[in-house]
């Protein structure tokens, strides 16, 4: 990819992109006086940023940043988006159960496509990040398949073995519908920071109803990001 192509892909201006790659924030190689980029490496870098497994180098889309309120979970998440007790005992079963919920809510256009796209991403980079939490999403943005940006959530009290980084069962599953890059990158980073705290995981595990789970998530968000809370 050229500088122009990558700038369009990341939705940032070329000057910002050149500064990032010159500072070593983005993976690229200079051939003569021209920068070149491999898309697979850029996508891997984006995945690291989203999952919080590497320090965040840049606020993607900062040149055309959406209003702060767009980053609040409540804009894309409701109590009706929650399965308080998953029936599945495998990762594929969890994916199918949560994809069916998203399809039933009218958030995706094709349930079978969504299941396949989530499993494709899971086969490349497992979404279970440890501390009992998994963040699942498709590898690429699919505005033609996602009706609007969303999150659905499922909880498993007994836990599911998902090749988590810490080797422990996963209890909390967040499935994200990727539509707009400007929203999704900071949104995923926010979730990763929220659930790096064991208190947040414990509060969601103990919440008795979908409404209580929703409130626990909103409370965790406001605790960690008070400046982004609603007036």
Secondary structure, DSSP 8 states (H G I E B T S, - for coil): --HHHHHHHHT--HHHHHHHHHTTSS--EEETTEEE--HHHHHHHHHHHHHTSS-----TTGGG---GGGGSGGGT--GGGEESS----SHHHHHHHHHHHHHHTT-BS-HHHHHHHHHHHHHHS--EEETTEEEE--SS--TTTBSS-EEEEEEEEEEE----TTSS-EEEEEEEE---HHHHHHHHHHHHHHTTSHHHHHHHHH--SHHHHHHHHHHHHHHH-GGGS--
